[in-house]
Amino acid sequence: MNVLGFLKMDLSFLDKSSSVTPLLVRLYDTHKLYGLAKDKKPLARVELTSAVSELFTMEMSSHESELIADVLIELMRQAEIDLREALSERLSIMDNIPLRLVLQMANDEIEVASHVLKKSNVLGDLDLIYIVKSKSTEYWQAIAGRTQLNDQIVNLLADTKDFDTAITLVKNMNLSLTKHAVTVLSDMAQNSEVLARPLLRRDEVSSDIASLLYRFVGEELKHFIRNNYDLDTGSLIDTVDDIVLELQSIDDKSEFTPQQSTLNAANRYKEKGLLTVKLMLGTLRRSQIPSFIAQFSRFSGLSSGTVETILAQPNGQGLAVACKAFDLVKEDFISIFLLTNRVRNNGKMVDLKDMTRAINYYDRIEIDVARGIMKNSLDIETELQ
C-alpha cells in the first residue's frame, strides 16, 4: 500500500487540531482523481500542484514537515513525468521546501530537474557541485542559467568545456564570469563565432582577450572588436597568429632550396618587369618548385628560406598572409597551395582539412593586417641580415 493510501486510512498520528491533516486528505483525493483520469486532465494537475504548494505556505512542526517531505517524495516516485514536471516548476520558486525533496527533483529526468536547477534557492553550492560532477550536459546547462552562482561553480562549469553549457554561461548576463572562466571560454571561442559573439559583448572580456580572438573571427566581429575595444593596429598584427610567418629560415638545404643561379634568374625577371603571378603559376605547373620559391622570394621581398618555411606550414596561414598582402586573388592562392603540396606532405595527397583551414584563413584575414604582418616580417629579416 502506498504512503498516500495509508494516510487516507489512518491520520491519527497527527495532532487532531493540525491544519495539515485536511490538506493531506485533499492531496490524496486530488492525486487519486488525477490517477483515474484517462486523459490526465490539466485541471486535476493544477489542483494537485496547488494542494502541494499550499502545504508549504503553512506553519508546521518539524515532525509535520518531515512527514510532508516523505509523502511528496513518494508521490514524485509514483507520478508520471508531466505531473513531476508541474510540481517541480511550482516548487522551484518556493524557499521553504525540504532539501531532500528538492534533491529528489534535481536528480530526476532533465524535464523535471531543470526547473529547480535553474531557480531553487534551496539548493546549496555543494548540492550544485555534486550535480555538475555526477550529471550530464543538460543538467550543467540548467545550472548555468541560474541568476546567481559562486565563482567555484562558474569555473567548474567552464571547465566542462561543453559547448552548450558555455553558450548558456556567456549569455547569462546575471552572472559575473571569473578570469579563469573567461580564459577557458575564449579558448573555446577560437573555434566558434557562435560562442565568440556573445562572449565579446561581456564586460569581463579584456582588450587582450579581444585581441587574441580577433585573428579567429570573421569581418563582422573584427569590426565589432575594433569599435568596442581599445586596440591599435600593431597589437592586432602581433596577435594575428602565434607564428604566422616563422622567420627562421630552414638551415639545412632541401630538394626545394633554390640554387644561386635560380635566384639570379628570378632577379633578372624582376629587373625586366616580368616577375608576375602568371609567370610564377606557370613555373609551379611545370613542377619547378625551387624556381617558384626563388621567384616568390624576389616578388615578396622575403628570403627564400622564409618562403620555403611558409610553404611547409600545413595550415597554409603564412602563405595566406603573403598572398593577401600582395593582392593575389583567392583562386591564385588556392592554386599555389595545391601546387606546393609536395613541400608540405612529401608527395602525399592534399589534406582537405588543411586546405579548408587555409582557405578560411585567407577569407578572414584583412588586407591591412596582412600587410602589417608582412612589413614586420621584412623589417625583422632586414635586422637579421
N, C-alpha and C positions, 0 to 999 in steps of 0.2 A: 504494500500500500504506500502511495507516495505521501510526501510531507503535507501537501495541501489537503489530501483526503483525510489524513489524521487530524489536522486542525479543525476540519469541519465537524468531526465526530466528537472531539474532546478538547475544549479550550479551558478546562477547569484549572490548569496550572497557572493561568494568567489571573491577575487581580480582577475581581468582578467589576470593579469600577474603572478598569483600564479602558481608555478610549481607543486603544489599538485593536481590541477584540473585534468590534464591528467592522473595522477596516479589513482585518484579515478574512472575515467572513465574506465581505464584499469582493475581496481579491479572489477568494476561492470561487465564488459564484461567477464572476466575470471570466475567469480562466476556464471554467467548465463550459460556459456559454461559447467562448472563443473556440474551444476544442471541438464542440459539437457542430459548429457552423461549417458546412461543407465548403463554402466559398471564403471562409476566414474574413468575415465582414469587417471593413475598416472601422465601423463604429464600435464593434466589440474590442478591436485592438486599441482604439483610443480610450475606451472605458477602462481597460486593463492597465494601460500605461498611466492613466490619471490616478487610478487607485494606488499604484506603486509609488508614484511621486508624492501623493498626498501623505503617505505613511511617513515620509522623511521631512515633512513640514511640521510634524507633531513633536511635542516634548515626550520623551520616553526614558525609561530607566535603561541602564547599561544591559540588564538582562533582556529587556524587551528588544533593544537594538540588536543584540546578538541573535535573538530569535528571528527577527525580521531578516537579518542577513542570511541565516540558514534557509529560511523559506524561499527567499528570492534567488539564491544560488541554485537551489533545487529546481525552481521554476525555470531558470535560464538553461539548465541542463536538459530539461524536458521540452522546452519550447522550440518551435520551428524558427528558421533564421529570420524571417520577416518580423516576427514578434521580438526576437532578441535584438534585432537592429533598432526597432522602435523604442524599446526600453533603454538601450544604450544611448540613443540620441536624446531621450528625455532626461536621463540621469546625468549625462555628461556635464550639464551646466549647474548641477547642484553640488554644494560643498560639504554637506553633512552625510555623505554616503559612506558606509563602511568600506575600508580599503580592500578587504578581501573580495567584496562584491565587484568593485571596480577592476581589480586584477583579473577576476573571472571574465569580465567583458573584454579587457585589454588583451587577453590571450586567446580570445575566440577567433573565428574567421574574420578576415580583414573588414568585411562589410559591417560587422558588429564592432570590432575593435577600433576602427578609425575614429568614431565619434569621441570616445573617451581619451584616446591617444592625442587627439588634436585639442581637446577642450578641458578635460577634467583637471581641476586643481588638487584633487585628492592624491593623484599620482606624484610621488616624490622623485627626486633626482635619481636615487638608487633604483627605484622601480623602472624608470625610463632607461637607465643604463642597462639593466638586465634585459629589457625587451629588445633594445638595439643589438645586444650581443647574442640573443637567442632566437631572434626572428629574422625575417627576410625583408627585401626592399620595400614592399608595400607598407610595412609597419614603420620602417625608417622614414618614409615619405610623410606618413601621418604625423609623426613626432616632429619632423622638420617644419610642419605647418603650424606649430604652436605659437602663441603670441609671446611666450617667454621661455627661454632656455638658458641654463648657465653655460659658461664658457667650455667646461669639460664635455658637455653633451654636444655642443656645436662642433667641437674638434672631433669628437667620436663619430658624428655623422659625416663630417667632411672626409675623415679617414677611411670610410667605407668605399670611397671613390666610385660610388654608384651614381650614374648619370642623372637618373630621375630624382634621386634624393638631392643631388647638387642643384638641380634646377629649382626644386622647391625651396631650398635654403636661400639661394640668391634672390629669388622673387619674394621672399618673406621679409617685407620691409619693417616688420615689427621687431625683428631680431637684429642684434649687433653682431657682425662677424668678427671673429678673432683674427689676429695677424696670421696665426697658423692656418686657419681655415681659408683665408684669402689666398695664401700661398698654394695650398693644395688645389683649391678651385681654379686658380689661374693656370696652374699646370694642366688641369683637365681642359680648360677653355682654349688652350692652344690648338686643340684638335676639333673644336666645335664652336662655330659662331653662334649657335643657338644658346650656348652657355655663356659665351663671351659678351653677348649683347646685354643681358640684364646685369651681369657682373660689373661691367664698365659703368653702369648707372648707379652704383652704390658708392656712398661717401667713403667707405673704408678702403677703397682701391686707390693706392698711391700713384703718383706720376711714374715711378719706377716700374710698377706692375703694368700700367697702361702702355709704357714704352716697350716693355717686353712683349705684350700682346700685339702691338702694332704690326709686327712682322708676320703675324699669322692670320690676320683678318683681311676682309675684302675692302673695297673702296669706301663703302658706306660707313663702316666702323672706323676706318682710318680717318675719314672726315670728322666723325664724332670725336675721336681722340684728340685730333688737332684743335678742335674748337672748345673742348672742355677740360683739357689738361695742359699744364704749363710745361710744354716740351719744346725744345729747339731742334732744328733740323739735324744738328750734329749728333744729338743724343739718339735720334731716330736712326741715323746711319750707323752709329756704333752698335745698335741692338738689332739691326735687321736680321742678322744671323750670328750664331756663336762664332763660326768662321765660315762666312760665305765664300770668301776668297782666301784660301790658305796660301800665304805669301811665300812660305818656304818652298823653294824650287826642289825638284827631285834631284837628289845628289848623284845617284847612280844613273848612268845613261841607260836608256831602254831602246827597244827597237823603234820607238816613236820619236826619239830625240833627234831633232834636225841637225845635220852637219853644217859646218860653217858655210860651205858652198851653197847649201839650200837657203840659209839665212841671207846670204849675199844676193841670191836670185830674188828673194822676197823684197829686199831693199830696192833692187832695180825696178821691180814692178811698181813700188810705191813712188819712187822718184819720177817715173814716167806717167803717173796718174792712172795706172792700170790695175791697181790693187782694189778690186771691187768685190762685193759679196758674191756676185755671179761667178767671178773668177775662182774664188775660194770654194764655192759649192762644186764647181766643175772639178777642182782638184780632189775634193773628197769623193766624188762619184767615180773617180779613177782609182780610189783606194790609196791615194798618196797622202797618208796621214802626217808623216813628218813635214812634207811640204805645206800642208794646211796649217800645222802648228806654227811653222815659220811665218806664213802669210798672216795668220790671225794675230801673231805676236807683233808684227810690224803694223798691222791695221789698228790694233788697240793700244799699242804702246807698252803692253805688258811684256815681261820677259818670256822667252819660250818655255822656261821651266815652270813658270806660273800658269801659262796656258795649258801645258801638259797636266799640271796638277788639277786644274778645274775640270778638265775633260775626264779625269779619272774619278771624280766625285760621283757616286751612284745616284744621288738625288738631283743632280743637274742644277743646283741652285747657283753655283758660281757662274756657270755658263749662261743661265737665265739673266743674271745681273749684267754680265758683259754685253749680251745681245740687246737687252733693253736699253742699256746706257748708250749704245752706239746705233740705236734706231733700227736694228734688224727686226723685221716683221715676224710675227708668230710662226708663220709657215717656214721661214728660213731657220729660225731657232729649232723647230722640230726636226727639220732635215739634218742640221748639224748634230743634234743629239743622237739621232738614229744612225747617222753615218759614222759617228765616232764611237759606236758601241764597243768596238774591239778594244779600245783603250780601257774601258771600264770592266768588261766581262770576259776578256780573253777569248773572244770568239763565240761565247755562248749567246743564246737568243736574247733579244731585248726583254728586260723585265718590265711588264706592263704597269706594275705598281710604281716602279721608279719613274717611268715615262709620265704617268698620270700626275705624280707629285711634282715633276719638273714643269709640266705644262701649267699646273695650278699655281706654282710659284711665279712663273713668268706672267701669268694673268694678274696676280695680286700685287706684285711689286710696282711701285710708281716710278716713272722715268726719272724724276728729280732725285729720288732716294737712290736709285741705281747709279746715277751719275755721281752722286756724292760718295758712294762706296768706291766707285772706280777711281775717283780723284784721290781719295785716301790711300788706296792701294798703290797708285802710281807714285804718290809722294813718299810712301814708305820704301818702295823699291828704289827710288832715287837716293834716299838716305843710306840704304844698304850697299849701294854701289861704291 
